[in-house]
């Protein structure tokens, strides 16, 4: 049985904790993705980001995780999206998966990241270095 943990968090998140959660003795592959706050967007300097999430966001992560479990043989899935104010370099989104073989782990991780980007009701406010800001609707 695949163990799944999904979370929307206002506290800092780390890749290592997600990798440890999905690790299993029968799994030879642990693959993770960390989306971190970068200092630019479309040629503009970024100072910080603020994320907000709809109350259904964890349900959306659970639903796409269940779909991943139905498509690949996975040992574990851990996904967290951060909300609140984040500084440059802070992790905003982490996905970790484990599987017996690397192919399934890589494919499932990439698919989960892409599906979350398409479906997750999370909004981002970017604060630019020129003093302006912009809200971006992610789904």
Buried (B, 14 or more C-beta within 10 A) or exposed (E): EBBBBBBBBEEEBEBEEBBEBBEBEEBEBBBBBBBEBEEEBEEEEBBBBBBBBBEEBBEBBBBBBEBBBEEBBBBBBBBBBBBEEBEBEBBBBBBBBBBBEEEBBBBBBBBBBEBBEEBBBBBBBBBBEEEEBEEEEBE
